[in-house]
Amino acid sequence: MCAALLISCDDNMVFEQNQEIDGAVWSWDEPVRFQFQVSDTVSRHNFYINLRNGNDYPYSNMFLFVTLNFPNGKKSVDTVECFLADQAGRWYGTGMGNMHDNRFLYKQNKQFPLAGNYRIEIHQAMRQDDLPDIHDVGFRLSRGQ
């Protein structure tokens, strides 16, 4: 997989990175990983998952397993459902042509318990081993309220 850094003018953004999925087919055994440094254990933060899909993605949603690895070796694992289309099949998100960009709030106003290096791993958790027309998966961390 190839990583690309997305730069934004948002003052609240702490970290954002998106990874291109090889061949736009996301396999269950190829997690997307992001590593980031935390020094602020006082402020609250929002965690987001970025997904870019095409019109040929066969489902209206996507289940993900999201693992947050802490600097002390502990980890937390969550199952997250992201809705990509409405019941009529109209895609959510922004984009042009057949590409659709979505940002999903995963955790809101959370404090980091420790300073240090954190790692996020995102696995697709659908019943289909290889998901077609998934182009990018990303993680964004921003300051909360």
C-alpha angles and dihedrals in degrees: 000000000000121000125214127183116228113210121204137182092227109126091205094057114107099172137357130171134160128197124209114231111231110250089353089273115119113204121205091234096053108077121190112236132200128183124198139169123238123197099155112080094162104060124074120242138201121220120210136184117213120207130182116191137169131228092264094065099120100216138061092222142028131214118213136188107217119193122192111198114202126213091250093058097258120123142192124212125201135180111225128189117206119195111216101173139021125246091272091055097254110147120239123219137045131292145103130266113346097341122098125192120200133177117200124196106232103172127010130209096349124163122218110237094206138031115234143067118339129187129203120200120191121194124183106239103193123130089246110082096212118038114204126216097023104135106173139010121193147173127219129189120192137169113269132205 
